[in-house]
Structures are given as structure tokens and as C-alpha cells.
Amino acid sequence: MITEIVSKSNKTYKYLKSLLIKKCRAAEGVFTVEGEKSVHDALAAGCVKSVAASESFYQSKSFDYGDCDVFVVSDALFPQLCDTKTPQGILAVCGVKEGRPEDIAHGRYVYCDSVSDPGNIGTIIRTADAAGFDGVLLSEGCADLYSPKTVRASMGSFFHVRLMSGLNVSQLKALADNEFKIVCGVLHHDSVDYREADLSGNLIIVIGNEANGVSEEAFELCGERITIPMMGGAESLNAAVAAALLMYEALRRE
């Protein structure tokens, strides 16, 4: 069904705008995806509840909306629904669908341990997809998995890998007890060069907080501590860059 929205007092318009707020997304169990490619990927994943398009996008673009309800929003009102400064003219409302830790029996994952930058989390998701990892797990202290910045930084990979948020250390320990190898990137007296570490088999790579690194609780679960050599004056790497190096090193070992 196609519905036009030309007034900011429209009930649906107010609902769509409210989804920019975390507590409203959580209450409704949905999140929004912006941009033509990301909406296309969301539709292919089968998680879209509805689509909103600007009037000019709807009239000028040939886009397959499937059987979703489509709201055509006036060009003057559409930008207020978006987190981006220059929106492409289309967004989708998607249902939250996360797996459970007990469903993870094998594979390779990244565990974000209180990673606070949504851009870093989105980039890690994108890289995990590119490197053939099975998913990304977020601890309770991470940035919002469903933040528009997180979803946008993932560049559509949000719908290609398994994602779970709010995993505590006890749940991480349960995975370790289930024959997952837990490794973390950390500078420690017994750390080994990441190029020499054992990254085979069922694997979870722990990436720590940007400022404070890996938490003590997660550190204690790591069967192997690995480090990335710093050749210049930098003390550390960006969290997403470090995750990328470790994921691709694991891929190289295949």
C-alpha cells in the first residue's frame, strides 16, 4: 500500500521520527536503515516492516519495494526522519532479530568488549562480513547496536552476519566452555605476536574499549593474549583497525 505524508502532524510521520531515539526503538523492537543499498539489503534479508521514501526519490528512482507498505514523504519533511545530513531519500523500518548465545555451536566471531563508538562497531560488522566471520557479539557496555551510525557504518553487512548485543562475561565464559578459543588483543608480558598466535578452529576475538582496552573479566577468559607490533610512536590502533587485522590474519591461516 502506498500512503502519502505531507504534514508533520501525521501520526506515522511522528512515529518514524521517534525512531531516531534509542528508547523509542527499543520500545517498538525496531530500528531504521537509511540509503538505497542498505534498504535493498534489508529487504533481501526479509526484516523490513515498512519503507519511507521522499517524494522525489519515489518519482525518479526505479526501486523494488516488494510487498511492503510504502510511505511517500514530502521532500520538505523527509530529511527530519534521517540521521544523515544529506539523506539519499529512502529508509526502512526493520524488526530487531537477534540470536541467542546458546545457539552458537561453532564458527568465528568478534566480541566487542565495551566498544563505545558506534562507527567502530559498524566497521567491525562490515569487516567481519568481508572476512567471512560468522558474527559480532556486543557486551553490555557497548554503543547501541541499532544506532543509525552503527547501521550506516556497516554498509549493509548488518544483514549478512549474526549479531547479538548485551552479552555478559558469564555468557562469554559459556562459549569458552563450549570449546571456543577466546583470544584478546592486549599488551601483556605473555602476549604473542598476532602473526604467531593460534587463530584456528572455533574462535572469538575480543576487542576492548577504545580508551581502556579489554576488561579484566574478559581478559581472564582469554586462552591466548595477542599483540599487534607498534613500529612508530603510536601507542595503539583504532579498535576497528585492530579487529580487521586479526580477522584477516585468521582468514589467511585457512
Secondary structure, 3 states (H helix, E strand, C coil): CEEEECCCCCHHHHHHHHCCCHHHHHHHCEEEEECHHHHHHHHHHCCEEEEEEEHHHHHHCCCCCCCCEEEEECCCCHHHHCCCCCCCCEEEEEECCCCCHHHCCCCEEEEECCCCCHHHHHHHHHHHHHCCCCEEEEECCCCCCCCHHHHHHCCCHHHCCEEEEEECHHHHHHHHHCCCEEEEECCCCCCEECCCCCCCCCEEEEECECCCECCHHHHHHCCEEEECCCCCCCCCCCHHHHHHHHHHHHHHCC
